[in-house]
Amino acid sequence: MQALILKLQADVEARKQSRLDLSATARVTLVGGLLFLAAFFLGAQTASSSVVEWRERLGVAAPEGAIELQQLEITRLKRIHENSAQFGIPADLAERIEDIALAEGIEPHVAFGLVRAESEFNRRAVSPVGAVGLTQLMPSTARYFKRGVDREALFDRDTNLRIGFRYLRTLIVKYDGNLELALLAYNRGPERVDQLLRAGQDPNNGYVQMVLGKRTSKRR
């Protein structure tokens, strides 16, 4: 741990010696990176004292809300690390699922459960009926959300995640915020779910439990 701090100190000194004319914004960015590492490795209490030390060394004041933003980033990165380990997937995939889900208005734990249930995190997965990729999109459904997208494009990680989560969000809105019905419609199709509901039948087929239930690790 001490070695890490010494390395950070050496990096700061190296930046000074290189005579780079750091702008105020760049210096704040540098502080932010150092604060993040300090908080992540030393914990909140130790990081608090480190904040003062680094600000004094660099001669800049922490912008309002900077510490809170750093804490949010720490929480985000910890969650990405935990999901990467939990599901046995690369950290970059865990990061994209996290970030794209939030951008599309989907809770990350729902997003991870959906991708696990649909494809077990295999971006080349193809179902017997032709659903493609991480979120198992039918090309016809995908084109409703992104005009002109073809089957091959749905093997692209980010494209597939973004359209799949957007589709789920649309279903959540359709069912007035009822996540369980939205997930069942994602799996069975909204027409089938609506048909069962009109007939007074329960459309639940176990899919909701697969997505929201106990997580399991499986490497692909």
Beta strands, then each sheet from edge to edge (+ up, - down):
end
